[in-house]
Amino acid sequence: MTISSAVSGLNAAAVRLNVAANNIANANTPDYKPQQAVQTATDDGVSVQVSTKDDSSGTSTDDQLVDAKIASYDYQANLRVIKTENDLQQSLLDVTA
């Protein structure tokens, strides 16, 4: 369950990073409507879902850069969870062997 939760976090962070990058790349494109990533917990509370919607607030490029950096940190944290879970399982196998 830990790994599936972390994988959903990885996927959510990737979507959020993609949305921020797309918004930055198209900031000066005429008639472009910025997007916003909306992250919510699943009903079981174990994983997250992310969707996109139009961002009517017109966030700045600076805000998008901050969002991208946060998504990057979230991605790294979820990777660390997976690595730690893997290390714990390996230790358990070493103890039982």
C-alpha positions as a Markdown table, in Angstrom:
| # | Residue | x | y | z |
|---|---|---|---|---|
| 1 | Met | 0.0 | 0.0 | 0.0 |
| 2 | Thr | 2.9 | 2.4 | 0.7 |
| 3 | Ile | 4.3 | 2.1 | -2.7 |
| 4 | Ser | 1.0 | 2.5 | -4.5 |
| 5 | Ser | 0.4 | 5.7 | -2.5 |
| 6 | Ala | 3.9 | 7.0 | -3.4 |
| 7 | Val | 3.3 | 6.1 | -7.1 |
| 8 | Ser | 0.0 | 8.1 | -7.1 |
| 9 | Gly | 2.0 | 11.0 | -5.6 |
| 10 | Leu | 4.6 | 10.7 | -8.3 |
| 11 | Asn | 1.9 | 10.8 | -11.0 |
| 12 | Ala | 0.3 | 13.8 | -9.4 |
| 13 | Ala | 3.6 | 15.7 | -9.1 |
| 14 | Ala | 4.4 | 14.9 | -12.8 |
| 15 | Val | 1.0 | 16.3 | -13.9 |
| 16 | Arg | 1.5 | 19.4 | -11.8 |
| 17 | Leu | 5.0 | 19.9 | -13.2 |
| 18 | Asn | 3.6 | 19.4 | -16.7 |
| 19 | Val | 0.8 | 22.0 | -16.2 |
| 20 | Ala | 3.3 | 24.6 | -14.8 |
| 21 | Ala | 5.7 | 24.0 | -17.7 |
| 22 | Asn | 2.9 | 24.3 | -20.2 |
| 23 | Asn | 1.6 | 27.5 | -18.6 |
| 24 | Ile | 5.1 | 29.0 | -18.7 |
| 25 | Ala | 5.8 | 28.0 | -22.3 |
| 26 | Asn | 2.5 | 29.5 | -23.5 |
| 27 | Ala | 2.4 | 32.6 | -21.2 |
| 28 | Asn | 2.7 | 34.9 | -24.2 |
| 29 | Thr | 0.5 | 32.9 | -26.6 |
| 30 | Pro | -2.6 | 34.8 | -27.7 |
| 31 | Asp | -5.9 | 33.4 | -26.4 |
| 32 | Tyr | -4.1 | 30.8 | -24.3 |
| 33 | Lys | -6.0 | 29.8 | -21.2 |
| 34 | Pro | -3.7 | 28.8 | -18.3 |
| 35 | Gln | -4.4 | 25.5 | -16.6 |
| 36 | Gln | -4.5 | 24.6 | -13.0 |
| 37 | Ala | -3.7 | 21.1 | -11.5 |
| 38 | Val | -6.2 | 20.1 | -8.8 |
| 39 | Gln | -5.1 | 17.4 | -6.5 |
| 40 | Thr | -7.5 | 15.5 | -4.2 |
| 41 | Ala | -7.3 | 12.5 | -2.0 |
| 42 | Thr | -9.1 | 9.3 | -3.1 |
| 43 | Asp | -12.1 | 8.1 | -1.1 |
| 44 | Asp | -9.9 | 5.5 | 0.7 |
| 45 | Gly | -7.5 | 8.3 | 1.7 |
| 46 | Val | -4.5 | 6.3 | 0.6 |
| 47 | Ser | -3.7 | 7.9 | -2.8 |
| 48 | Val | -4.3 | 11.1 | -4.7 |
| 49 | Gln | -5.9 | 12.0 | -7.9 |
| 50 | Val | -5.1 | 15.0 | -10.0 |
| 51 | Ser | -7.1 | 16.7 | -12.7 |
| 52 | Thr | -6.7 | 19.9 | -14.6 |
| 53 | Lys | -9.0 | 22.8 | -15.2 |
| 54 | Asp | -8.9 | 26.3 | -16.6 |
| 55 | Asp | -7.2 | 28.8 | -14.2 |
| 56 | Ser | -9.2 | 31.9 | -14.3 |
| 57 | Ser | -7.0 | 33.6 | -11.7 |
| 58 | Gly | -4.3 | 34.3 | -14.3 |
| 59 | Thr | -1.3 | 33.3 | -12.1 |
| 60 | Ser | 2.0 | 34.8 | -13.0 |
| 61 | Thr | 5.1 | 33.1 | -14.4 |
| 62 | Asp | 6.7 | 33.4 | -11.0 |
| 63 | Asp | 3.8 | 31.5 | -9.4 |
| 64 | Gln | 4.2 | 28.8 | -12.1 |
| 65 | Leu | 7.9 | 28.5 | -11.4 |
| 66 | Val | 7.2 | 28.1 | -7.7 |
| 67 | Asp | 4.5 | 25.4 | -8.5 |
| 68 | Ala | 7.0 | 23.6 | -10.7 |
| 69 | Lys | 9.7 | 23.6 | -7.9 |
| 70 | Ile | 7.2 | 22.3 | -5.3 |
| 71 | Ala | 6.1 | 19.6 | -7.7 |
| 72 | Ser | 9.8 | 18.7 | -8.2 |
| 73 | Tyr | 10.2 | 18.4 | -4.4 |
| 74 | Asp | 7.0 | 16.3 | -4.1 |
| 75 | Tyr | 8.3 | 14.0 | -6.8 |
| 76 | Gln | 11.7 | 13.6 | -5.0 |
| 77 | Ala | 9.9 | 12.9 | -1.7 |
| 78 | Asn | 7.7 | 10.2 | -3.2 |
| 79 | Leu | 10.7 | 8.6 | -4.8 |
| 80 | Arg | 12.4 | 8.6 | -1.4 |
| 81 | Val | 9.3 | 6.8 | 0.1 |
| 82 | Ile | 9.6 | 4.1 | -2.5 |
| 83 | Lys | 13.3 | 3.7 | -1.9 |
| 84 | Thr | 12.8 | 3.5 | 1.9 |
| 85 | Glu | 10.1 | 0.9 | 1.5 |
| 86 | Asn | 12.3 | -1.1 | -0.8 |
| 87 | Asp | 15.2 | -0.9 | 1.8 |
| 88 | Leu | 12.8 | -2.0 | 4.6 |
| 89 | Gln | 11.6 | -5.0 | 2.6 |
| 90 | Gln | 15.2 | -6.0 | 1.8 |
| 91 | Ser | 16.1 | -5.7 | 5.5 |
| 92 | Leu | 13.2 | -7.9 | 6.4 |
| 93 | Leu | 14.3 | -10.5 | 3.8 |
| 94 | Asp | 17.9 | -10.4 | 5.3 |
| 95 | Val | 16.5 | -11.0 | 8.8 |
| 96 | Thr | 14.4 | -13.9 | 7.8 |
| 97 | Ala | 17.1 | -15.6 | 5.7 |
